[in-house]
Amino acid sequence: MRLRFLFVGLVLFLVLVTGFAQEAATAPVKPPSQPLPLENQASQEESKARIQLMKALDAELQARAAERNSPPADPRVTAANAAPPGSMQYKGLQGDYWGGFFGTFITFFTSLLVLGTWWTTNKNDNKTKTYQVFTEMLRTHEDIVSSMRIGDAVGREAIALILSEFSFIYKATQSHVPGYGVWSMHDRLDIAYTYMYYGPQLQTQRILSSYDPVLLKLIGDAVTAKQQRNARSIGSRHRQRLFKGHQNRISHYFRNLFSAYKFIDSSDLSESEKQDLGKVLRAKLSNYEQALLLLNVMSNLGKPWKTAGLLDFYEPIKNVPRNFFSFDEQNFDLKIEFPDIDFEWAPKPTLGKKVRWFEKIFSSHKACFNRA
């Protein structure tokens, strides 16, 4: 800062000195009446040379100060102004300008293309991983079903025996507690399924603690008596293993099935792709499996199927025949219990194509809202 002030002061001083010198040089000089001596003439010429030197120095200082205070000139603009139109230099400058202009847009769109390619590739990779995990779950499902064994009954035959056991316990509730004043149809179904699942154990009494314990004891005694009669029978081996609970057989089955539907529902697939995978999984379920799942959903043990919205959206019990159950034909109706399920035997509405399409979209959004 001090050097700047010193420089400015020096410039002002030189300007003043130069101004005085110019005034002195331009002042009218009276011609001498007498010729000057040679020494005086030499001194005057020397003074004029000094004045001219001071002017040149002052001009140079002013030019340097102007260059220092003015912004640097753009060499391209200078060259463009200097280059005449139509010359190679002018065309080269224009090519550099338009190349930089369009190159920016090309770089931008190339970046977008690379980003879109990465996003598509990542989406396809996630979809492939989803299908791989889903295939492994299907394989696990088949392994679980094949490993079910009740005496001589293996696989889906064992599930048929479990359903027959449930039917017996439900009818036991009707014979020991007749009428529907104390227990409704849903209460009897919950009690029968819980006894079938856990067997006549103390745990069953605790789970069903909301019901009358005296009446529950009657059902437990009936189940125990049936178990003892089967143990003394000489018939097939599978009867000797009934009425002891099937938690060890079907707990893993329902856990894997629920996880499979939950995995599909939480994936990044579209709604139509999710429903397609749900159809594939439903095609793996036999009528006995879907019927067992239906009873599980109606009991207190299967509430997560409804709260998660999986039942209405994927319809895993769609293929259960209308007259499949016979434990309470007067009070149990599939369409009344599951009005949102489009059973394959249910009559289709005779509406226009557009109205049916709107109804399907509305049902899909309703199922999505329930799952949320």
C-alpha angles and dihedrals in degrees: 000000000000091000089052092053091046091051093049090048091050091050092050091048092051091047091053092046091048091048092053090046091051092049090049091048095047095044112112111260119207112231110250116252089221129039113262120241120257092255092057092048091053091050091052092051090049090052091051090052091051091050092051090049090051090051092051091048091049092050091050092049091050091049092050091049091051092050091049094051099041122080117255114267119244107248091207092056091045091049091046091051090046094046112083117229114266095029123122090245091054092048091048091054091049090050091052091050097049092040091057091045098051093034090065092056093044090052091049095050091044089055090050090050092050091048092049091049091051092048093049092047092048091049092050091048091052090048091051091050090049091053091048093053091044091052090052090051090052089052091049090050092055091047091053093049092047091050094056110109133171107177106298094349114096132185117340091003087065089053089053090055090050090054092050089052091053090051091053093051092047091053088048088060089053094050097045097036105029123191129028099260094099103025125027124212090265091050092052091048092051092048094047094048093047092051090047091050100045102019125221093322134138088248089063091056091052094050091049094045092126090070128074106282092209092057091043089056089058090055092045091051091050091051092047092049091051090050092052092049090052090050091056094046120107094209128100119333097242092069090059090060099050127104093030097102130268101223091119091054107042104026092078090043095056093040092056093042093051091046091051093054091042090051091053091047095051095046125104093247123121121261092256092050091049091052091048091055089046089055091051090052092046090052087061091058118088122214090262092052093048090047091051090048090050092055090046091054093050092051125074089254093066101049094116089068090064099036091052092050092233096125098057096039101045099024097210091176096052095115099054107124116245096242097034096116121062103170093099111005095168098055105024119079123164097212092050093048094045108027093161094056114096098217115200091237094049115107114255117238114257095229133133120277094253093048091051089049091052091048091052092049091048092050091049092052091046091054090048090052091051091050091050 
